[in-house]
Structure formats: C-alpha cells, structure tokens
Amino acid sequence: MSLGDQTWTARVTMDGIARIEAACGTGIVKVLGRLTDGDLTTTEMCGILHPIIKGGGNDVSMKDVQNAVWDAGLAEAMKAVGEILGTALTGGNEEEGVKKAVKG
C-alpha cells in the first residue's frame, strides 16, 4: 500500500477489521457506505489505515499514518481506505496493494 512517498505491506486481518469497527463506531459495511457518501472523517480514515498497515508487520505509529495521509492528500487516502474495505468485504480476495485477509 502506498500513500505519498510511503510504501508499506498491508494485511487485512479479523483483528484489523474489529479495530476499524471500533474506531468508526459501526460495522464494516456501514463504514464502506460512509466512505462512499464522503462521510468519513480524517481521524476515522487514519483509524482504518493504521491497524491494516501494522497488520502487514510495519512498526508505525498513528502519527506516521497521519503524516502519510497529509503528504499523500485525502483523495489518495480515500482510495487506500476503499481498497482495505473492499478486501475486508470480499473475505480476502486480493485488492491491488492490500494482502488478502487472514485470521488473527
């Protein structure tokens, strides 16, 4: 997954999905609907990106993710979030730049 100049291995896991739902206060399907409606906050987008980037084995802080989103721009961050949510909803069929979902 790439955001601006940063590139990470990303992995969608069940733990990551649970963290996304907790960060957004709703289920994963509704999170996708909110992305489609343009109703996710930047804080929520970073809360979606962070556990999935960490799930890829990267030692990154939330601040690192926030800086990458700022550098890349919101449109690129929204695209990355869409790829993550697509992977989560399809049960692991690979999306470009996001590794398949795994248990854990």
Contact map, one row per residue, 1 for C-alpha under 8 A:
11100011110000000000000000000000000000000000000000000000000000000000000000000001000000000000000011000000
11111111000000000000000000000000000000000000000000000000000000000000000000000001000000000000000010000000
11111110000000000000000000000000000000000000000000000000000000000001101100011001000000000000000000000000
01111110000000000000000000000000000000000000000000000000000000000001101110010000000000000000000000000000
01111110000000000000000000000000000000000000000000000000000000000001001100000000000000000000000000000000
01111111000000000000000000000000000000000000000000000000000000000001000000000000000000000000000000000000
11111111100000000000000000000000000000000000000000000000000000000000000000000000000000000000000000000000
11000111110000000000000000000000000000000000000000001001010000000000000000000000000000000000000000000000
10000011111000000000000000000000000000000000000000001001110000000000000000000000000000000000000011100000
10000001111100000000000000000000000000000000000000011111100000000000000000000000000000000000000011100000
00000000111110000000000000000000000000000000000000011111000000000000000000000000000000000000000001111100
00000000011111011000000000000000000000000000000000010011000000000000000000000000000100110001000001111100
00000000001111111000000000000000000000000000000000010010000000000000000000000000000000000000000000001111
00000000000111111100000000000000000000000000000000000000000000000000000000000000000000000000000000001111
00000000000011111110000000000000000000000000000000000000000000000000000000000000000000000000000000000011
00000000000111111111000000000000000000000000000000110010000000000000000000000000000000000000000000000000
00000000000111111111100000010000000000000000000000000000000000000000000000000000000000010000000000000000
00000000000001111111110000000000000000000000000000000000000000000000000000000000000000000000000000000000
00000000000000111111111000000000000000000000001100100000000000000000000000000000000000000000000000000000
00000000000000011111111100010000000000000000001100100000000000000000000000000000000000000000000000000000
00000000000000001111111111110010000000000000000000000000000000000000000000000000000000000000000000000000
00000000000000000111111111000000000000000000000000000000000000000000000000000000000000000000000000000000
00000000000000000011111110000000000000000001001100000000000000000000000000000000000000000000000000000000
00000000000000000001111111100010000000000001001000000000000000000000000000000000000000000000000000000000
00000000000000000000111111100000000000000000000000000000000000000000000000000000000000000000000000000000
00000000000000000000110111110110000000000000000000000000000000000000000000000000000000000000000000000000
00000000000000000000100111111110000000000000000000000000000000000000000000000000000000000000000000000000
00000000000000001001100001111111000000000000000000000000000000000000000000000000000010011000000000000000
00000000000000000000000000111111100000000000000000000000000000000000000000000000000000001000000000000000
00000000000000000000000001111111110000000000000000000000000000000000000000000000000000000000000000000000
00000000000000000000100101111111111000010000000000000000000000000000000000000000000000000000000000000000
00000000000000000000000000011111111100000000000000000000000000000000000000000000010010000000000000000000
00000000000000000000000000001111111110000000000000000000000000000000000000000000000000000000000000000000
00000000000000000000000000000111111111110000000000000000000000000000000000000000000000000000000000000000
00000000000000000000000000000011111111110000000000000000000000000000000000000100010000000000000000000000
00000000000000000000000000000001111111100000000000000000000000000000000000000000000000000000000000000000
00000000000000000000000000000000111111100000000000000000000000000000000000000000000000000000000000000000
00000000000000000000000000000000011111110000000000000000000000000000000000000000000000000000000000000000
00000000000000000000000000000000011111111000000000000000000000000000000000000000000000000000000000000000
00000000000000000000000000000010011001111101100000000000000000000000000000000000000000000000000000000000
00000000000000000000000000000000000000111111100000000000000000000000000000000000000000000000000000000000
00000000000000000000000000000000000000011111110000000000000000000000000001000000000000000000000000000000
00000000000000000000000000000000000000001111111000000000000000000000000000000000000000000000000000000000
00000000000000000000001100000000000000011111111100000000000000000000000000000000000000000000000000000000
00000000000000000000000000000000000000011111111110000000000000000000000000001100100000000000000000000000
00000000000000000000000000000000000000000111111111000000000001001100100000000000000000000000000000000000
00000000000000000011001100000000000000000011111111100000000001000000000000000000000000000000000000000000
00000000000000000011001000000000000000000001111111110000000000000000000000000000100000000000000000000000
00000000000000000000000000000000000000000000111111111000000000001000000000000001100100000000000000000000
00000000000000000000000000000000000000000000011111111100000111001000000000000000000000000000000000000000
00000000000000010011000000000000000000000000001111111110000000000000000000000000000000000000000000000000
00000000011110010000000000000000000000000000000111111111000000000000000000000000000100000000000000000000
00000001111000000000000000000000000000000000000011111111110100000000000000000000000000000000000000000000
00000000011000000000000000000000000000000000000001111111111100000000000000000000000000000000000000000000
00000000011110010000000000000000000000000000000000111111110000000000000000000000000000000000000000000000
00000001111100000000000000000000000000000000000000011111110000000000000000000000000000000000000000000000
00000000110000000000000000000000000000000000000000001111111000000000000000000000000000000000000000000000
00000001100000000000000000000000000000000000000000001111111100000000000000000000000000000000000000000000
00000000000000000000000000000000000000000000000000000100111110000000000000000000000000000000000000000000
00000000000000000000000000000000000000000000000001001100011111011000000000000000000000000000000000000000
00000000000000000000000000000000000000000000000001000000001111111000000000000000000000000000000000000000
00000000000000000000000000000000000000000000011001000000000111111100000000000000000000000000000000000000
00000000000000000000000000000000000000000000000000000000000011111110000000000000000000000000000000000000
00000000000000000000000000000000000000000000000000000000000111111111000000000000000000000000000000000000
00000000000000000000000000000000000000000000010011000000000111111111100000000000000000000000000000000000
00000000000000000000000000000000000000000000010000000000000001111111110000000000000000000000000000000000
00000000000000000000000000000000000000000000000000000000000000111111111000000000000000000000000000000000
00111100000000000000000000000000000000000000000000000000000000011111111100000000000000000000000000000000
00110000000000000000000000000000000000000000010000000000000000001111111111011000000000000000000000000000
00000000000000000000000000000000000000000000000000000000000000000111111111000000000000000000000000000000
00111000000000000000000000000000000000000000000000000000000000000011111110000000000000000000000000000000
00111000000000000000000000000000000000000000000000000000000000000001111111011000000000000000000000000000
00010000000000000000000000000000000000000000000000000000000000000000111111111000000000000000000000000000
00000000000000000000000000000000000000000100000000000000000000000000110111111100000000000000000000000000
00000000000000000000000000000000000000000000000000000000000000000000000011111110000000000000000000000000
00110000000000000000000000000000000000000000000000000000000000000000100111111111000000000000000000000000
00100000000000000000000000000000000000000000100000000000000000000000100111111111100000000000000000000000
00000000000000000000000000000000001000000000100000000000000000000000000001111111110000000000000000000000
00000000000000000000000000000000000000000000000000000000000000000000000000111111111000000000000000000000
11100000000000000000000000000000000000000000000010000000000000000000000000011111111100000000000000000000
00000000000000000000000000000000000000000000100110000000000000000000000000001111111110000000000000000000
00000000000000000000000000000001001000000000000000000000000000000000000000000111111111000000000000000000
00000000000000000000000000000000000000000000000000000000000000000000000000000011111111100000001111000000
00000000000100000000000000000000000000000000000010010000000000000000000000000001111111110000001001000000
00000000000000000000000000010001000000000000000000000000000000000000000000000000111111111000000000000000
00000000000000000000000000000000000000000000000000000000000000000000000000000000011111111100001000000000
00000000000100000000000000000000000000000000000000000000000000000000000000000000001111111111111001011000
00000000000100001000000000010000000000000000000000000000000000000000000000000000000111111111000000001000
00000000000000000000000000011000000000000000000000000000000000000000000000000000000011111111000000000000
00000000000000000000000000000000000000000000000000000000000000000000000000000000000001111111100000000000
00000000000000000000000000000000000000000000000000000000000000000000000000000000000000111111100000011000
00000000000100000000000000000000000000000000000000000000000000000000000000000000000000111111110000111100
00000000000000000000000000000000000000000000000000000000000000000000000000000000000000100111111000011000
00000000000000000000000000000000000000000000000000000000000000000000000000000000000000100001111101111000
00000000000000000000000000000000000000000000000000000000000000000000000000000000001101100000111111110000
00000000000000000000000000000000000000000000000000000000000000000000000000000000001000000000011111000000
11000000110000000000000000000000000000000000000000000000000000000000000000000000001000000000001111100000
10000000111100000000000000000000000000000000000000000000000000000000000000000000001100100000011111110000
00000000111100000000000000000000000000000000000000000000000000000000000000000000000000000001011011111000
00000000001100000000000000000000000000000000000000000000000000000000000000000000000000100011111001111100
00000000001111000000000000000000000000000000000000000000000000000000000000000000000000110011110000111110
00000000001111000000000000000000000000000000000000000000000000000000000000000000000000000001000000011111
00000000000011100000000000000000000000000000000000000000000000000000000000000000000000000000000000001111
00000000000011100000000000000000000000000000000000000000000000000000000000000000000000000000000000000111
